[in-house]
């Protein structure tokens, strides 16, 4: 199996904090997003960044990844002895990993976000055996816990996934689940009758914990969506109309004259869908200057400086 350096992919040190991992992902995802980037290999880099974040952005997966050791990217390697026993849920072993793709390793071990596989989770092996014993004595089905990672677009519109579930001592099975539109990060979704069956044929339930991956453009805050929107100083001063992307389509937004950096414009009901009340969409304004001013532009700013008597720091005490 070929080693992949996920820390290098995200441009991070191995001791990076969880917040550093998230910030690096957001920056690179925005840079290489196929809808934004003009680089020829943007799509491949975007996939690599998402794969790296799926592992490093999850505390359990990151711990397992760190225990693999550190190799050169592309170097052949095998996991340390008993690695799969400590981190796996069963169903494969380190001796079977020779021809496996690196991403598939974590897909089978935990269930890779954004893919079609999941993994039945029973906490500890002791907990699994206890659940089996209870199932045998009561005849009831066994509930199954797992998690799934969705893109923001999938969470917004709803998604259908084919999960491949496996557990120690049981054959892998496929379960098709429907994620409703407006699925929120951290929410637990119950899928009745999709757990494991007892010896009497009664099935338990499947419980899915929803994770929504960070997006290159939008920030999710509960049911609300926030789009950081750069505008020029003259657009802020004079006001303007902008055509902005939202998960539900392009919207026209009017920026009032005299807009401030950091000001939020609220679009009611344009956030994440919800059975009771949809969230809101916020346009958060950021005033930005051109990266390089021409001589003529500099001259205009000098003229504005001479004409304007405005002092934004007039409330500061004299010093």
Secondary structure by P-SEA (a helix, b strand, c coil): cccccccccccccccccaaaaaaaaaaaaaacccccccccaaaaaaaaaaaaaaaaacaaaaaaaaacccccccbbbbcccccccccccccccccccccccaaaaaaaacccccccbbbbbcccaaaaaaaaaaaaaccbbbbbbbbbbbcaaaaaaccccbbbbbcccccbbbbbbbbcccccccbbbbbccccccccccbbbbbbbbccccccccccccccbbbbbcccccccccccccccccccccbbbbbbcccccccbbbbbcccccccccbbbbbbbbbbbbccccccaaaaaaaaaaaaacccccccccccc
